[in-house]
Amino acid sequence: MRHRKTPEELFTREYKMFEYELQQYRRADLIREADTQRLVRQVRKARRAARRAAKDAEGRVSPDSVRYTRAA
């Protein structure tokens, strides 16, 4: 003879599955958010490096020692 599940047992099981699915969606959302933030950091770092490289490529007109007078 099989035991029939009560409505409470069915509700509990369905509720747990619903909670699990919500957890999976939240996990996926957090992973996407972290990937986006990582990409933003990489883009900022690359832009900063490009600006520095462009600035270094221009070079200085005169060395630093000529810019300042010598202290007594």
mmCIF file as gemmi writes it, N, C-alpha and C atoms, coordinates in Angstrom:
data_model
loop_
_atom_site.group_PDB
_atom_site.id
_atom_site.type_symbol
_atom_site.label_atom_id
_atom_site.label_alt_id
_atom_site.label_comp_id
_atom_site.label_asym_id
_atom_site.label_entity_id
_atom_site.label_seq_id
_atom_site.pdbx_PDB_ins_code
_atom_site.Cartn_x
_atom_site.Cartn_y
_atom_site.Cartn_z
_atom_site.occupancy
_atom_site.B_iso_or_equiv
_atom_site.pdbx_formal_charge
_atom_site.auth_seq_id
_atom_site.auth_asym_id
_atom_site.pdbx_PDB_model_num
ATOM 1 N N . MET Axp A 1 ? 0.832 -1.179 0 1 0 ? 1 A 1
ATOM 2 C CA . MET Axp A 1 ? 0 0 0 1 0 ? 1 A 1
ATOM 3 C C . MET Axp A 1 ? 0.88 1.245 0 1 0 ? 1 A 1
ATOM 4 N N . ARG Axp A 2 ? 0.595 2.13 -0.884 1 0 ? 2 A 1
ATOM 5 C CA . ARG Axp A 2 ? 1.38 3.353 -1.006 1 0 ? 2 A 1
ATOM 6 C C . ARG Axp A 2 ? 0.835 4.429 -0.093 1 0 ? 2 A 1
ATOM 7 N N . HIS Axp A 3 ? 1.8 5.172 0.402 1 0 ? 3 A 1
ATOM 8 C CA . HIS Axp A 3 ? 1.431 6.298 1.259 1 0 ? 3 A 1
ATOM 9 C C . HIS Axp A 3 ? 1.156 7.514 0.383 1 0 ? 3 A 1
ATOM 10 N N . ARG Axp A 4 ? -0.016 8.073 0.524 1 0 ? 4 A 1
ATOM 11 C CA . ARG Axp A 4 ? -0.342 9.288 -0.227 1 0 ? 4 A 1
ATOM 12 C C . ARG Axp A 4 ? 0.212 10.491 0.521 1 0 ? 4 A 1
ATOM 13 N N . LYS Axp A 5 ? 0.767 11.399 -0.226 1 0 ? 5 A 1
ATOM 14 C CA . LYS Axp A 5 ? 1.331 12.592 0.395 1 0 ? 5 A 1
ATOM 15 C C . LYS Axp A 5 ? 0.21 13.553 0.752 1 0 ? 5 A 1
ATOM 16 N N . THR Axp A 6 ? 0.375 14.131 1.887 1 0 ? 6 A 1
ATOM 17 C CA . THR Axp A 6 ? -0.609 15.122 2.329 1 0 ? 6 A 1
ATOM 18 C C . THR Axp A 6 ? -0.371 16.424 1.58 1 0 ? 6 A 1
ATOM 19 N N . PRO Axp A 7 ? -1.343 17.294 1.538 1 0 ? 7 A 1
ATOM 20 C CA . PRO Axp A 7 ? -1.146 18.596 0.887 1 0 ? 7 A 1
ATOM 21 C C . PRO Axp A 7 ? 0.012 19.381 1.504 1 0 ? 7 A 1
ATOM 22 N N . GLU Axp A 8 ? 0.218 19.23 2.804 1 0 ? 8 A 1
ATOM 23 C CA . GLU Axp A 8 ? 1.33 19.927 3.461 1 0 ? 8 A 1
ATOM 24 C C . GLU Axp A 8 ? 2.673 19.419 2.953 1 0 ? 8 A 1
ATOM 25 N N . GLU Axp A 9 ? 2.775 18.112 2.777 1 0 ? 9 A 1
ATOM 26 C CA . GLU Axp A 9 ? 4.014 17.539 2.269 1 0 ? 9 A 1
ATOM 27 C C . GLU Axp A 9 ? 4.288 17.996 0.834 1 0 ? 9 A 1
ATOM 28 N N . LEU Axp A 10 ? 3.244 18.031 0.019 1 0 ? 10 A 1
ATOM 29 C CA . LEU Axp A 10 ? 3.401 18.485 -1.353 1 0 ? 10 A 1
ATOM 30 C C . LEU Axp A 10 ? 3.798 19.953 -1.389 1 0 ? 10 A 1
ATOM 31 N N . PHE Axp A 11 ? 3.168 20.764 -0.549 1 0 ? 11 A 1
ATOM 32 C CA . PHE Axp A 11 ? 3.472 22.182 -0.509 1 0 ? 11 A 1
ATOM 33 C C . PHE Axp A 11 ? 4.92 22.403 -0.085 1 0 ? 11 A 1
ATOM 34 N N . THR Axp A 12 ? 5.38 21.672 0.914 1 0 ? 12 A 1
ATOM 35 C CA . THR Axp A 12 ? 6.747 21.822 1.409 1 0 ? 12 A 1
ATOM 36 C C . THR Axp A 12 ? 7.745 21.475 0.305 1 0 ? 12 A 1
ATOM 37 N N . ARG Axp A 13 ? 7.484 20.393 -0.409 1 0 ? 13 A 1
ATOM 38 C CA . ARG Axp A 13 ? 8.398 19.983 -1.481 1 0 ? 13 A 1
ATOM 39 C C . ARG Axp A 13 ? 8.421 21.029 -2.596 1 0 ? 13 A 1
ATOM 40 N N . GLU Axp A 14 ? 7.245 21.503 -3.004 1 0 ? 14 A 1
ATOM 41 C CA . GLU Axp A 14 ? 7.174 22.51 -4.046 1 0 ? 14 A 1
ATOM 42 C C . GLU Axp A 14 ? 7.846 23.808 -3.597 1 0 ? 14 A 1
ATOM 43 N N . TYR Axp A 15 ? 7.648 24.145 -2.343 1 0 ? 15 A 1
ATOM 44 C CA . TYR Axp A 15 ? 8.248 25.372 -1.812 1 0 ? 15 A 1
ATOM 45 C C . TYR Axp A 15 ? 9.772 25.273 -1.826 1 0 ? 15 A 1
ATOM 46 N N . LYS Axp A 16 ? 10.286 24.108 -1.445 1 0 ? 16 A 1
ATOM 47 C CA . LYS Axp A 16 ? 11.743 23.918 -1.46 1 0 ? 16 A 1
ATOM 48 C C . LYS Axp A 16 ? 12.287 24.005 -2.883 1 0 ? 16 A 1
ATOM 49 N N . MET Axp A 17 ? 11.568 23.449 -3.846 1 0 ? 17 A 1
ATOM 50 C CA . MET Axp A 17 ? 12.015 23.528 -5.239 1 0 ? 17 A 1
ATOM 51 C C . MET Axp A 17 ? 11.986 24.977 -5.716 1 0 ? 17 A 1
ATOM 52 N N . PHE Axp A 18 ? 10.95 25.705 -5.319 1 0 ? 18 A 1
ATOM 53 C CA . PHE Axp A 18 ? 10.856 27.109 -5.689 1 0 ? 18 A 1
ATOM 54 C C . PHE Axp A 18 ? 12.019 27.894 -5.094 1 0 ? 18 A 1
ATOM 55 N N . GLU Axp A 19 ? 12.338 27.641 -3.831 1 0 ? 19 A 1
ATOM 56 C CA . GLU Axp A 19 ? 13.474 28.305 -3.185 1 0 ? 19 A 1
ATOM 57 C C . GLU Axp A 19 ? 14.779 27.975 -3.903 1 0 ? 19 A 1
ATOM 58 N N . TYR Axp A 20 ? 14.936 26.723 -4.287 1 0 ? 20 A 1
ATOM 59 C CA . TYR Axp A 20 ? 16.143 26.292 -4.985 1 0 ? 20 A 1
ATOM 60 C C . TYR Axp A 20 ? 16.268 27.012 -6.327 1 0 ? 20 A 1
ATOM 61 N N . GLU Axp A 21 ? 15.16 27.101 -7.068 1 0 ? 21 A 1
ATOM 62 C CA . GLU Axp A 21 ? 15.192 27.795 -8.352 1 0 ? 21 A 1
ATOM 63 C C . GLU Axp A 21 ? 15.523 29.269 -8.169 1 0 ? 21 A 1
ATOM 64 N N . LEU Axp A 22 ? 14.962 29.894 -7.151 1 0 ? 22 A 1
ATOM 65 C CA . LEU Axp A 22 ? 15.287 31.294 -6.868 1 0 ? 22 A 1
ATOM 66 C C . LEU Axp A 22 ? 16.777 31.448 -6.55 1 0 ? 22 A 1
ATOM 67 N N . GLN Axp A 23 ? 17.302 30.509 -5.799 1 0 ? 23 A 1
ATOM 68 C CA . GLN Axp A 23 ? 18.721 30.551 -5.458 1 0 ? 23 A 1
ATOM 69 C C . GLN Axp A 23 ? 19.578 30.431 -6.719 1 0 ? 23 A 1
ATOM 70 N N . GLN Axp A 24 ? 19.192 29.572 -7.632 1 0 ? 24 A 1
ATOM 71 C CA . GLN Axp A 24 ? 19.938 29.393 -8.876 1 0 ? 24 A 1
ATOM 72 C C . GLN Axp A 24 ? 19.898 30.667 -9.729 1 0 ? 24 A 1
ATOM 73 N N . TYR Axp A 25 ? 18.722 31.303 -9.799 1 0 ? 25 A 1
ATOM 74 C CA . TYR Axp A 25 ? 18.617 32.562 -10.547 1 0 ? 25 A 1
ATOM 75 C C . TYR Axp A 25 ? 19.492 33.637 -9.919 1 0 ? 25 A 1
ATOM 76 N N . ARG Axp A 26 ? 19.466 33.712 -8.598 1 0 ? 26 A 1
ATOM 77 C CA . ARG Axp A 26 ? 20.267 34.723 -7.898 1 0 ? 26 A 1
ATOM 78 C C . ARG Axp A 26 ? 21.751 34.47 -8.116 1 0 ? 26 A 1
ATOM 79 N N . ARG Axp A 27 ? 22.154 33.218 -8.066 1 0 ? 27 A 1
ATOM 80 C CA . ARG Axp A 27 ? 23.556 32.859 -8.294 1 0 ? 27 A 1
ATOM 81 C C . ARG Axp A 27 ? 23.998 33.28 -9.696 1 0 ? 27 A 1
ATOM 82 N N . ALA Axp A 28 ? 23.178 32.963 -10.686 1 0 ? 28 A 1
ATOM 83 C CA . ALA Axp A 28 ? 23.499 33.337 -12.068 1 0 ? 28 A 1
ATOM 84 C C . ALA Axp A 28 ? 23.57 34.853 -12.213 1 0 ? 28 A 1
ATOM 85 N N . ASP Axp A 29 ? 22.664 35.556 -11.544 1 0 ? 29 A 1
ATOM 86 C CA . ASP Axp A 29 ? 22.662 37.017 -11.599 1 0 ? 29 A 1
ATOM 87 C C . ASP Axp A 29 ? 23.934 37.588 -10.975 1 0 ? 29 A 1
ATOM 88 N N . LEU Axp A 30 ? 24.358 37.043 -9.852 1 0 ? 30 A 1
ATOM 89 C CA . LEU Axp A 30 ? 25.584 37.505 -9.198 1 0 ? 30 A 1
ATOM 90 C C . LEU Axp A 30 ? 26.811 37.243 -10.065 1 0 ? 30 A 1
ATOM 91 N N . ILE Axp A 31 ? 26.838 36.106 -10.738 1 0 ? 31 A 1
ATOM 92 C CA . ILE Axp A 31 ? 27.96 35.784 -11.616 1 0 ? 31 A 1
ATOM 93 C C . ILE Axp A 31 ? 28.004 36.77 -12.79 1 0 ? 31 A 1
ATOM 94 N N . ARG Axp A 32 ? 26.835 37.073 -13.384 1 0 ? 32 A 1
ATOM 95 C CA . ARG Axp A 32 ? 26.797 38.054 -14.48 1 0 ? 32 A 1
ATOM 96 C C . ARG Axp A 32 ? 27.256 39.424 -13.999 1 0 ? 32 A 1
ATOM 97 N N . GLU Axp A 33 ? 26.81 39.818 -12.814 1 0 ? 33 A 1
ATOM 98 C CA . GLU Axp A 33 ? 27.204 41.114 -12.268 1 0 ? 33 A 1
ATOM 99 C C . GLU Axp A 33 ? 28.713 41.181 -12.03 1 0 ? 33 A 1
ATOM 100 N N . ALA Axp A 34 ? 29.277 40.116 -11.492 1 0 ? 34 A 1
ATOM 101 C CA . ALA Axp A 34 ? 30.725 40.071 -11.257 1 0 ? 34 A 1
ATOM 102 C C . ALA Axp A 34 ? 31.492 40.13 -12.579 1 0 ? 34 A 1
ATOM 103 N N . ASP Axp A 35 ? 31.001 39.433 -13.593 1 0 ? 35 A 1
ATOM 104 C CA . ASP Axp A 35 ? 31.653 39.473 -14.911 1 0 ? 35 A 1
ATOM 105 C C . ASP Axp A 35 ? 31.624 40.885 -15.491 1 0 ? 35 A 1
ATOM 106 N N . THR Axp A 36 ? 30.49 41.557 -15.329 1 0 ? 36 A 1
ATOM 107 C CA . THR Axp A 36 ? 30.372 42.925 -15.83 1 0 ? 36 A 1
ATOM 108 C C . THR Axp A 36 ? 31.337 43.851 -15.115 1 0 ? 36 A 1
ATOM 109 N N . GLN Axp A 37 ? 31.404 43.74 -13.8 1 0 ? 37 A 1
ATOM 110 C CA . GLN Axp A 37 ? 32.323 44.588 -13.03 1 0 ? 37 A 1
ATOM 111 C C . GLN Axp A 37 ? 33.775 44.307 -13.409 1 0 ? 37 A 1
ATOM 112 N N . ARG Axp A 38 ? 34.111 43.049 -13.626 1 0 ? 38 A 1
ATOM 113 C CA . ARG Axp A 38 ? 35.468 42.681 -14.024 1 0 ? 38 A 1
ATOM 114 C C . ARG Axp A 38 ? 35.803 43.29 -15.387 1 0 ? 38 A 1
ATOM 115 N N . LEU Axp A 39 ? 34.859 43.234 -16.301 1 0 ? 39 A 1
ATOM 116 C CA . LEU Axp A 39 ? 35.062 43.809 -17.632 1 0 ? 39 A 1
ATOM 117 C C . LEU Axp A 39 ? 35.259 45.324 -17.545 1 0 ? 39 A 1
ATOM 118 N N . VAL Axp A 40 ? 34.473 45.994 -16.71 1 0 ? 40 A 1
ATOM 119 C CA . VAL Axp A 40 ? 34.61 47.444 -16.53 1 0 ? 40 A 1
ATOM 120 C C . VAL Axp A 40 ? 35.999 47.777 -16 1 0 ? 40 A 1
ATOM 121 N N . ARG Axp A 41 ? 36.473 47.013 -15.023 1 0 ? 41 A 1
ATOM 122 C CA . ARG Axp A 41 ? 37.818 47.249 -14.469 1 0 ? 41 A 1
ATOM 123 C C . ARG Axp A 41 ? 38.884 47.067 -15.541 1 0 ? 41 A 1
ATOM 124 N N . GLN Axp A 42 ? 38.743 46.029 -16.368 1 0 ? 42 A 1
ATOM 125 C CA . GLN Axp A 42 ? 39.72 45.776 -17.419 1 0 ? 42 A 1
ATOM 126 C C . GLN Axp A 42 ? 39.73 46.906 -18.447 1 0 ? 42 A 1
ATOM 127 N N . VAL Axp A 43 ? 38.55 47.409 -18.803 1 0 ? 43 A 1
ATOM 128 C CA . VAL Axp A 43 ? 38.466 48.499 -19.778 1 0 ? 43 A 1
ATOM 129 C C . VAL Axp A 43 ? 39.104 49.756 -19.207 1 0 ? 43 A 1
ATOM 130 N N . ARG Axp A 44 ? 38.813 50.063 -17.94 1 0 ? 44 A 1
ATOM 131 C CA . ARG Axp A 44 ? 39.409 51.245 -17.309 1 0 ? 44 A 1
ATOM 132 C C . ARG Axp A 44 ? 40.926 51.134 -17.258 1 0 ? 44 A 1
ATOM 133 N N . LYS Axp A 45 ? 41.412 49.955 -16.91 1 0 ? 45 A 1
ATOM 134 C CA . LYS Axp A 45 ? 42.854 49.738 -16.838 1 0 ? 45 A 1
ATOM 135 C C . LYS Axp A 45 ? 43.495 49.911 -18.215 1 0 ? 45 A 1
ATOM 136 N N . ALA Axp A 46 ? 42.852 49.379 -19.244 1 0 ? 46 A 1
ATOM 137 C CA . ALA Axp A 46 ? 43.378 49.495 -20.606 1 0 ? 46 A 1
ATOM 138 C C . ALA Axp A 46 ? 43.373 50.954 -21.07 1 0 ? 46 A 1
ATOM 139 N N . ARG Axp A 47 ? 42.31 51.692 -20.76 1 0 ? 47 A 1
ATOM 140 C CA . ARG Axp A 47 ? 42.26 53.112 -21.144 1 0 ? 47 A 1
ATOM 141 C C . ARG Axp A 47 ? 43.341 53.908 -20.434 1 0 ? 47 A 1
ATOM 142 N N . ARG Axp A 48 ? 43.528 53.615 -19.146 1 0 ? 48 A 1
ATOM 143 C CA . ARG Axp A 48 ? 44.568 54.307 -18.372 1 0 ? 48 A 1
ATOM 144 C C . ARG Axp A 48 ? 45.939 54.034 -18.979 1 0 ? 48 A 1
ATOM 145 N N . ALA Axp A 49 ? 46.191 52.77 -19.324 1 0 ? 49 A 1
ATOM 146 C CA . ALA Axp A 49 ? 47.483 52.405 -19.919 1 0 ? 49 A 1
ATOM 147 C C . ALA Axp A 49 ? 47.664 53.095 -21.274 1 0 ? 49 A 1
ATOM 148 N N . ALA Axp A 50 ? 46.593 53.192 -22.041 1 0 ? 50 A 1
ATOM 149 C CA . ALA Axp A 50 ? 46.688 53.85 -23.35 1 0 ? 50 A 1
ATOM 150 C C . ALA Axp A 50 ? 46.991 55.343 -23.186 1 0 ? 50 A 1
ATOM 151 N N . ARG Axp A 51 ? 46.357 55.977 -22.205 1 0 ? 51 A 1
ATOM 152 C CA . ARG Axp A 51 ? 46.643 57.4 -21.962 1 0 ? 51 A 1
ATOM 153 C C . ARG Axp A 51 ? 48.087 57.598 -21.539 1 0 ? 51 A 1
ATOM 154 N N . ARG Axp A 52 ? 48.571 56.714 -20.67 1 0 ? 52 A 1
ATOM 155 C CA . ARG Axp A 52 ? 49.969 56.827 -20.228 1 0 ? 52 A 1
ATOM 156 C C . ARG Axp A 52 ? 50.929 56.614 -21.389 1 0 ? 52 A 1
ATOM 157 N N . ALA Axp A 53 ? 50.617 55.644 -22.228 1 0 ? 53 A 1
ATOM 158 C CA . ALA Axp A 53 ? 51.49 55.371 -23.374 1 0 ? 53 A 1
ATOM 159 C C . ALA Axp A 53 ? 51.5 56.562 -24.331 1 0 ? 53 A 1
ATOM 160 N N . ALA Axp A 54 ? 50.355 57.173 -24.539 1 0 ? 54 A 1
ATOM 161 C CA . ALA Axp A 54 ? 50.28 58.336 -25.425 1 0 ? 54 A 1
ATOM 162 C C . ALA Axp A 54 ? 51.041 59.508 -24.82 1 0 ? 54 A 1
ATOM 163 N N . LYS Axp A 55 ? 50.94 59.663 -23.518 1 0 ? 55 A 1
ATOM 164 C CA . LYS Axp A 55 ? 51.644 60.752 -22.839 1 0 ? 55 A 1
ATOM 165 C C . LYS Axp A 55 ? 53.153 60.536 -22.904 1 0 ? 55 A 1
ATOM 166 N N . ASP Axp A 56 ? 53.588 59.288 -22.694 1 0 ? 56 A 1
ATOM 167 C CA . ASP Axp A 56 ? 55.018 58.974 -22.768 1 0 ? 56 A 1
ATOM 168 C C . ASP Axp A 56 ? 55.544 59.126 -24.193 1 0 ? 56 A 1
ATOM 169 N N . ALA Axp A 57 ? 54.715 58.852 -25.181 1 0 ? 57 A 1
ATOM 170 C CA . ALA Axp A 57 ? 55.14 58.941 -26.581 1 0 ? 57 A 1
ATOM 171 C C . ALA Axp A 57 ? 55.425 60.389 -26.976 1 0 ? 57 A 1
ATOM 172 N N . GLU Axp A 58 ? 54.702 61.325 -26.333 1 0 ? 58 A 1
ATOM 173 C CA . GLU Axp A 58 ? 54.939 62.734 -26.638 1 0 ? 58 A 1
ATOM 174 C C . GLU Axp A 58 ? 56.332 63.164 -26.195 1 0 ? 58 A 1
ATOM 175 N N . GLY Axp A 59 ? 56.779 62.661 -25.079 1 0 ? 59 A 1
ATOM 176 C CA . GLY Axp A 59 ? 58.1 62.973 -24.561 1 0 ? 59 A 1
ATOM 177 C C . GLY Axp A 59 ? 58.18 64.361 -23.946 1 0 ? 59 A 1
ATOM 178 N N . ARG Axp A 60 ? 59.268 64.611 -23.28 1 0 ? 60 A 1
ATOM 179 C CA . ARG Axp A 60 ? 59.479 65.918 -22.648 1 0 ? 60 A 1
ATOM 180 C C . ARG Axp A 60 ? 60.307 66.803 -23.57 1 0 ? 60 A 1
ATOM 181 N N . VAL Axp A 61 ? 60.026 68.09 -23.486 1 0 ? 61 A 1
ATOM 182 C CA . VAL Axp A 61 ? 60.777 69.038 -24.29 1 0 ? 61 A 1
ATOM 183 C C . VAL Axp A 61 ? 62.14 69.289 -23.664 1 0 ? 61 A 1
ATOM 184 N N . SER Axp A 62 ? 62.154 69.39 -22.337 1 0 ? 62 A 1
ATOM 185 C CA . SER Axp A 62 ? 63.421 69.607 -21.644 1 0 ? 62 A 1
ATOM 186 C C . SER Axp A 62 ? 63.49 68.685 -20.435 1 0 ? 62 A 1
ATOM 187 N N . PRO Axp A 63 ? 64.673 68.294 -20.024 1 0 ? 63 A 1
ATOM 188 C CA . PRO Axp A 63 ? 64.79 67.422 -18.854 1 0 ? 63 A 1
ATOM 189 C C . PRO Axp A 63 ? 64.376 68.166 -17.579 1 0 ? 63 A 1
ATOM 190 N N . ASP Axp A 64 ? 64.048 67.41 -16.547 1 0 ? 64 A 1
ATOM 191 C CA . ASP Axp A 64 ? 63.601 67.994 -15.279 1 0 ? 64 A 1
ATOM 192 C C . ASP Axp A 64 ? 64.668 68.89 -14.656 1 0 ? 64 A 1
ATOM 193 N N . SER Axp A 65 ? 65.935 68.567 -14.836 1 0 ? 65 A 1
ATOM 194 C CA . SER Axp A 65 ? 67.008 69.339 -14.189 1 0 ? 65 A 1
ATOM 195 C C . SER Axp A 65 ? 67.064 70.77 -14.715 1 0 ? 65 A 1
ATOM 196 N N . VAL Axp A 66 ? 66.645 70.999 -15.937 1 0 ? 66 A 1
ATOM 197 C CA . VAL Axp A 66 ? 66.678 72.342 -16.519 1 0 ? 66 A 1
ATOM 198 C C . VAL Axp A 66 ? 65.457 73.147 -16.049 1 0 ? 66 A 1
ATOM 199 N N . ARG Axp A 67 ? 64.414 72.501 -15.688 1 0 ? 67 A 1
ATOM 200 C CA . ARG Axp A 67 ? 63.177 73.167 -15.298 1 0 ? 67 A 1
ATOM 201 C C . ARG Axp A 67 ? 63.294 73.946 -14.006 1 0 ? 67 A 1
ATOM 202 N N . TYR Axp A 68 ? 64.056 73.45 -13.08 1 0 ? 68 A 1
ATOM 203 C CA . TYR Axp A 68 ? 64.157 74.065 -11.76 1 0 ? 68 A 1
ATOM 204 C C . TYR Axp A 68 ? 65.54 74.68 -11.554 1 0 ? 68 A 1
ATOM 205 N N . THR Axp A 69 ? 65.568 75.782 -10.831 1 0 ? 69 A 1
ATOM 206 C CA . THR Axp A 69 ? 66.857 76.397 -10.529 1 0 ? 69 A 1
ATOM 207 C C . THR Axp A 69 ? 67.482 75.66 -9.344 1 0 ? 69 A 1
ATOM 208 N N . ARG Axp A 70 ? 68.741 75.743 -9.257 1 0 ? 70 A 1
ATOM 209 C CA . ARG Axp A 70 ? 69.455 75.036 -8.215 1 0 ? 70 A 1
ATOM 210 C C . ARG Axp A 70 ? 69.343 75.784 -6.892 1 0 ? 70 A 1
ATOM 211 N N . ALA Axp A 71 ? 69.104 75.013 -5.839 1 0 ? 71 A 1
ATOM 212 C CA . ALA Axp A 71 ? 68.978 75.627 -4.514 1 0 ? 71 A 1
ATOM 213 C C . ALA Axp A 71 ? 70.376 75.954 -3.97 1 0 ? 71 A 1
ATOM 214 N N . ALA Axp A 72 ? 70.461 77.015 -3.169 1 0 ? 72 A 1
ATOM 215 C CA . ALA Axp A 72 ? 71.756 77.429 -2.621 1 0 ? 72 A 1
ATOM 216 C C . ALA Axp A 72 ? 72.187 76.568 -1.467 1 0 ? 72 A 1
